[in-house]
């Protein structure tokens, strides 16, 4: 029990440090079922014990885009593992098992996804209080510590960006208890479920579409529901400026000056027709659109988060500019719009 308390205290202290440093952490806790393969004797090698208990895990993200380091501790027990009774007529033998493991976790989905799926491989120690028949006893228990290796996964459903439920982890657990006494290695199965919480990190904002409509209407006064209307209105504005101002030099600086009236932290990508800004390595956020540009024609909105180009993840404005610099023709752009993940097709000209 002292080991579990120390383990949880260490994890909680890491949570506090990570939250202060804006490092996203996923934490889950709940009920756990354990079908433990207990070694018995050379005549009866093993039996299956059904144990109940709890499971606690914490995954520290940002080791890589989808990889994290996970810490897991679980405890289980059963009160009638020997089938013996005491003078009062009640079960007198209790078997228990406690494991504490660490390892990598891969999560499919980002921090704005409603559903995320994870897989992990964990290694550590398993401390079991089990029957001692291999040591010459009968109906008594001995404590043995073994190497433990677990592999499995689970799924999370997030009600909000910080609270959800978790089905799992569902794991196959390998142990080697009483190996010195001649017992064979054990393969057990455990399944857990409970609540999930997300701490720390600068998550994508849930209301990125608020400034979209005023800017689109005030700058271009065009319909975003029928983008093909923009192709007729844009050329209609150009001839009067060329006709009234004969020198072409007076009209061209006006066109290039429009995207410069932007926030200082934005990056203008003229081939894409938009200015984007950083969002804590979660993508490139659209800050402003160039009227009649490629992004506006593809119904990209101010506030959208650019997440991928032709299926390749994009985490910063620099990565977006680099991915678009050598592309032409049809390009698939992955967007995060609020809670929705969408994909749009743009047409880039030759550079």
QUIGIVEN-V84102 format. One record per residue. N is the residue number from 1. RES is the residue in one letter. SS is DSSP state (~ for helix, > for strand, _ for the rest). OMEGA is omega in whole degrees, 0 to 359 (NA if undefined). D_LAST is the distance of its C-alpha to the last C-alpha in Angstrom with 2 decimals. Layout:
n=<N N>
res=<RES RES>
ss=<SS SS>
omega=<OMEGA OMEGA>
d_last=<D_LAST D_LAST>
This chain:
n=<1 2 3 4 5 6 7 8 9 10 11 12 13 14 15 16 17 18 19 20 21 22 23 24 25 26 27 28 29 30 31 32 33 34 35 36 37 38 39 40 41 42 43 44 45 46 47 48 49 50 51 52 53 54 55 56 57 58 59 60 61 62 63 64 65 66 67 68 69 70 71 72 73 74 75 76 77 78 79 80 81 82 83 84 85 86 87 88 89 90 91 92 93 94 95 96 97 98 99 100 101 102 103 104 105 106 107 108 109 110 111 112 113 114 115 116 117 118 119 120 121 122 123 124 125 126 127 128 129 130 131 132 133 134 135 136 137 138 139 140 141 142 143 144 145 146 147 148 149 150 151 152 153 154 155 156 157 158 159 160 161 162 163 164 165 166 167 168 169 170 171 172 173 174 175 176 177 178 179 180 181 182 183 184 185 186 187 188 189 190 191 192 193 194 195 196 197 198 199 200 201 202 203 204 205 206 207 208 209 210 211 212 213 214 215 216 217 218 219 220 221 222 223 224 225 226 227 228 229 230 231 232 233 234 235 236 237 238 239 240 241 242 243 244 245 246 247 248 249 250 251 252 253 254 255 256 257 258 259 260 261 262 263 264 265 266 267 268 269 270 271 272 273 274 275 276 277 278 279 280 281 282 283 284 285 286 287 288 289 290 291 292 293 294 295 296 297 298 299 300 301 302 303 304 305 306 307 308 309 310 311 312 313 314 315 316 317 318 319 320 321 322 323 324 325 326 327 328 329 330 331 332 333 334 335 336 337 338 339 340 341 342 343 344 345 346 347 348 349 350 351>
res=<X X X X X X X X X X X X X X X X X X X X X X X X X X X X X X X X X X X X X X X X X X X X X X X X X X X X X X X X X X X X X X X X X X X X X X X X X X X X X X X X X X X X X X X X X X X X X X X X X X X X X X X X X X X X X X X X X X X X X X X X X X X X X X X X X X X X X X X X X X X X X X X X X X X X X X X X X X X X X X X X X X X X X X X X X X X X X X X X X X X X X X X X X X X X X X X X X X X X X X X X X X X X X X X X X X X X X X X X X X X X X X X X X X X X X X X X X X X X X X X X X X X X X X X X X X X X X X X X X X X X X X X X X X X X X X X X X X X X X X X X X X X X X X X X X X X X X X X X X X X X X X X X X X X X X X X X X X X X X X X X X X X X X X X X X X X X X X X X X X X X X X X X X X X X X X X>
ss=<_ ~ ~ ~ ~ ~ ~ ~ ~ ~ ~ ~ ~ ~ ~ ~ ~ ~ ~ ~ _ _ _ _ > > > > > > > > > > > > > > > _ _ _ _ _ _ > > > > > > > > > > > > > > > _ _ _ _ _ _ > > > > > > > > > > > > _ _ _ _ _ _ > _ _ _ _ _ > _ _ _ > > > > > > > > > > > > > > _ _ _ _ _ _ > > > > > > > > > > > > > > > > > _ ~ ~ ~ _ _ _ _ _ > > > > > > > > > > > > > > > > > > _ _ _ _ > > > > > > > > > > > > > _ _ _ ~ ~ ~ _ _ _ _ > > > > > > > > > > > > > > _ _ _ _ _ _ _ _ _ _ _ _ ~ ~ ~ ~ ~ ~ ~ ~ _ _ _ _ _ _ _ ~ ~ ~ ~ ~ ~ ~ ~ ~ ~ ~ ~ ~ ~ ~ ~ ~ ~ _ _ _ _ ~ ~ ~ ~ ~ ~ ~ ~ ~ ~ ~ ~ _ _ _ _ _ _ > > > _ _ _ _ > > > > > _ _ _ _ _ > > > > > > _ _ _ _ ~ ~ ~ ~ _ _ _ _ _ _ _ > > > > > _ _ > > _ _ _ ~ ~ ~ ~ ~ ~ ~ ~ ~ _ _ _ > > > > > > > > > _ _ > > > > > > > > > _ _ _>
omega=<179 180 180 181 179 180 181 179 177 180 180 177 176 176 181 180 182 179 179 181 178 177 181 179 174 181 177 178 179 181 179 176 184 174 190 175 185 175 183 182 179 178 177 190 185 171 181 177 176 182 176 180 183 181 179 178 177 181 182 186 176 167 173 184 181 184 177 175 184 171 185 174 179 179 183 178 173 190 184 187 181 182 180 179 177 183 180 178 180 179 186 184 179 175 182 180 178 178 175 189 178 176 181 174 174 182 176 185 180 187 174 180 177 181 174 180 181 173 182 171 186 177 179 182 177 182 186 172 191 182 186 182 180 181 178 179 177 180 176 181 175 179 182 179 185 169 181 177 182 177 181 181 182 182 179 171 187 175 174 180 184 185 178 176 182 170 184 5 172 191 163 187 178 175 183 183 177 179 180 178 177 181 177 178 184 172 184 181 176 180 184 177 181 182 180 179 177 182 173 177 174 184 178 181 186 181 181 187 184 182 188 188 179 182 183 183 185 184 187 181 179 182 177 177 177 187 180 176 184 182 179 184 182 178 183 181 186 184 180 181 179 183 184 178 186 180 182 184 182 181 185 178 179 181 184 182 186 182 181 179 189 176 186 183 181 177 179 175 189 179 179 179 182 172 184 180 182 179 174 176 175 181 178 185 180 181 181 180 173 181 180 181 182 182 180 179 180 178 170 184 171 183 177 177 177 185 183 174 183 177 180 183 177 185 182 174 179 178 178 180 181 181 183 187 184 182 174 182 184 181 178 180 176 184 168 182 185 178 184 172 183 178 180 183 178 181 181 176 179 182 NA>
d_last=<65.59 65.09 62.10 60.41 61.11 59.69 56.60 55.91 56.56 54.02 51.38 52.17 51.86 48.43 47.50 48.54 46.56 43.40 43.69 44.02 40.84 38.87 38.75 38.85 41.94 43.20 47.01 49.24 53.01 55.38 57.92 57.82 59.74 60.60 62.19 63.50 64.88 67.95 69.70 73.45 75.52 75.76 77.61 75.16 71.84 70.04 69.99 67.39 67.79 66.15 65.23 63.83 62.12 58.94 55.45 53.28 49.77 47.06 43.44 41.64 37.87 34.91 35.82 32.54 30.42 33.06 35.84 38.85 42.30 45.13 48.79 51.33 55.09 57.38 61.15 63.44 67.18 69.93 73.59 75.47 73.91 77.36 79.30 82.11 83.97 85.89 89.34 87.97 86.57 82.90 80.13 80.51 77.49 73.93 70.92 67.67 64.28 61.73 58.35 55.78 52.52 49.03 45.83 42.14 40.97 37.76 36.89 34.77 33.38 32.46 34.58 33.72 34.75 38.07 38.99 38.35 39.66 40.61 42.05 43.86 45.98 48.71 51.35 54.38 58.11 60.34 63.80 66.23 69.82 71.14 74.36 75.93 77.55 75.90 77.71 81.10 81.11 81.43 80.43 79.17 75.66 73.99 70.81 68.26 64.77 62.24 58.66 56.49 53.21 51.60 48.62 47.47 45.43 45.50 43.74 43.44 43.39 42.54 44.41 42.66 40.11 43.08 45.83 46.01 48.14 47.80 49.06 49.57 49.36 50.85 51.67 53.53 55.50 56.92 59.93 62.69 65.72 69.15 67.74 70.47 73.07 71.74 69.67 66.67 63.17 62.38 59.54 59.43 57.31 56.49 54.79 54.10 52.90 52.80 50.79 47.47 46.31 43.10 43.50 41.24 37.48 35.27 34.70 32.19 33.81 35.35 34.61 30.92 30.99 33.48 31.23 28.97 31.06 32.09 28.56 27.12 30.09 30.44 26.87 26.00 29.31 27.62 28.79 26.96 29.10 27.67 23.94 23.74 25.90 23.09 21.29 24.47 25.22 21.92 21.95 25.72 25.37 23.09 25.49 28.43 26.62 25.47 28.97 30.98 29.01 28.49 26.38 22.75 22.41 24.61 22.45 18.99 20.29 21.85 18.62 17.00 20.41 20.81 19.03 20.91 24.29 24.07 26.09 25.80 25.15 21.96 18.33 15.78 12.54 10.88 8.24 11.60 13.67 16.41 18.28 19.78 22.72 24.52 27.33 29.34 27.07 27.36 23.74 21.55 23.41 21.84 23.44 22.01 19.80 17.99 19.91 18.19 15.12 13.81 16.41 19.20 18.66 19.04 22.30 21.36 24.16 24.81 26.63 24.87 24.32 21.11 22.72 20.43 17.07 17.87 21.35 20.62 22.40 20.71 23.23 21.62 18.81 17.60 17.53 15.62 12.84 12.91 12.96 9.96 7.75 7.61 8.12 7.41 10.49 13.64 14.01 17.51 18.20 21.76 23.56 26.97 28.64 32.10 33.96 31.66 28.87 26.53 23.30 20.88 18.11 14.84 12.28 8.57 6.38 3.83 0.00>
